[in-house]
Amino acid sequence: MENDNKVGKKKDLEQNISDPEGKTMTTNQGVKVNDTNNSLKAGERGATLLEDFILREKITHFDHERIPERIVHARGSAAHGYFELYESQEKYSKAGIFTDTNRKTPVFTRFSTVAGSKGSADLARDVRGFAVKFYTEEGVFDLVGNNMPIFFIQDAMKFPDLIHAVKPEPHREIPQAASAHDTFYDFVSRTPETLHNHIWAMSDRAIPRSFRMMEGFGIHTFRLINKEGKSHFVKFHWKPLLGVKSVTWDEAVKLHGADTDFHRRDLWDAIDSGQFPEWELGIQVVPQEDEHKFDFDLLDPTKLIPEEIVPVQRIGKMTLNRNPENFFAETEQVAFHPGHIVPGIDFSNDPLLQGRLFSYTDTQLSRLGSPNFHEIPINRPINPTHNNQRDGHMRMTVNKGNTAYFPNSMGGGCPHMAKMAEGGFTSYEERIDANKVRARSESFSDHFSQPGIFYRSLETWEKNHVAEAYSFELGKCTQDHIKERMLWLINKIDKDLAQKVADNLGMKVPSKIDKPVNQAIGADDDGKKNEPQERKDYIDKSEALSQTHIKADSIATRKIAFLVSDGFDAGNVSKMKEALEKKNAVVNLVATHGGNVKCSEGEMHPVDAALMTAESVAFDAIYIPGGVKSVKALKDNAKAKKFINESLKHCKAIAIDSEGEELFYETFGKDFKDDKAVCINKKPADFIKAIGMHRNWEREDKAKMIPA
Ligand code: HDE
């Protein structure tokens, strides 16, 4: 069902799949191996012989198994799927994926964190990468975006500085996958263009519940080019059908220990169980003539276009429906590049995008080791490629003929160049008349307005989380002058926010900072000053920026823990299980012991997780059914009580039936009897509604007092 387009990527990859089932072991040269356990020795206890080609081959290959991890976005997970277009967008673009509604374009999508190493924890506070490779019939198109609509910096020149500042401090390689340290804030506090992306990173968007519950953004302004050669500016969006959901910071911290692979596992399990994640592709289109109609510069990647000003049109849907066969071959070796575009799509002059166009091929040369990385199965296009590029490390293609140049007559002039009518790529002919300058446009100097709009758009619970995140991060910094500069800058975004953070830090919001302003903001002394402009509140709020307004109350794929022990009420459990599974939620029996657990009817049920290995943070909601014996055993189990207290603290939905009440009241539950998401002896439908809320944030202030 996956790819019924002309040349499916699945079929293409099958040529390279190696299945060992029923096969004999061989060396890499195809010689059958009779013993892979013992090396060749001079006598049973003798020295190993150099001639042992089987040992040498095995060890040599092992010695070279690792390749350098990505310098950024090293930690990631990916899946295959397809993209379908709802309606032709030919008025904007001539690209096949945006005009042909009969296509099912194969995609490979990789999600990632940015700062951490390949083995770091999934729940780090960080931006998430959201990179989609479309294998279109006209070549590969990569949309290499993030889960936040803006970036930290405006010019590619500053990328190495940003990354060096956030990565572990170089003298002692601490901290791993965390921005909460001096060097990052030293940089941020001197580079106010970072403030917009930074406040997003302080919000709950930086600790998603799941990759499947995040938005994606192309960030930069790109161009769409139609058949007539007319250009429209475009911003790309991915809108998840499961809504945008996050965990609390306390959960994120606990998940670091409980399940470092939480997001990776979640993506894999959902696809494995047939619950395919889906995103709609949205576009914000701006006619060429409107380029200068905004309060910000369209080429500035630290700015978004509020959806109230230019609505997002949903033009198609991506479904991820197949897990990779092999992590290294596919997820690790996939090479994305914002410069991989097809006719009908083009770049804007965003100076960050322009720099990226260089970086991505360059990095593959050291990461994958050869200019032939496009031949690796996961990277090769589904349409044939022909050109005069030749040779290099690990070349796979066997090129025929004796010409590798153009023009040629000896090869019949082949491969010949494509005419435009045959789909040949031509760049948009933008007129440029300018001096060559190393400078930044004055229109890039507004750093406070959009962080202000973002903050004002959040609901109270989201604002509280932002204030707590700033306080935590700055609380981890040791240098007062860095914290002061940050407070001074936050104050420019929002005075209340700055005051809250200052109170938590036990500091004052400075009315001025010691250093000359230009030093604090990163401008130089050479007359090229881009003084930050004062905040302009050109709009008050944008609803689309708050998670609260991104409605999706489906409980599909949500994990519900049923806390049980022997003797649990069989009737309650089967009624609740049936109702939840009908809505595609995942029910896990979490018991006081492993193996099987006996219900009140005497039947044995397999335990999904024993309490000793299970943590509440791995679940979205909990259910405590009745059953006298079961409840008694749970009452004697400290972990069961911790499980309930933590779930309360994290504002999760909880259902309790019959004798289960006794256990609930032995926890902090007794203070939450009337809570909106606590369902005591209610119908399964009420519990389903409570889970659909994701969290009852109204509970948060009181629940924070639970010392779990
Ligand atoms: Fe990247 N980025 N980036 N980046 N980026 C990489 O490419 C770079 C930027 C993004 O799952 C690297 O193959 C520069 C913005 C994603 O494999 C590298 C600049 C956005 C991924 C690189 C940026 C991104 C990368 C590292 C500033 C959002 C992971 C390994 C000019 C729109 C892709 C690699 C995957 C990966 C460079 C800024 C997204 C070094 C120089 C802005 C999702 O080439």
Residues whose N, C-alpha, C, O or C-beta is under 5 A from the ligand:
A	BS01	HDE	R70 I71 V72 H73 R110 S112 G129 F130 A131 V144 G145 N146 F151 A156 F159 F217 G218 I219 V334 F336 L352 G355 R356 S359 Y360 T363
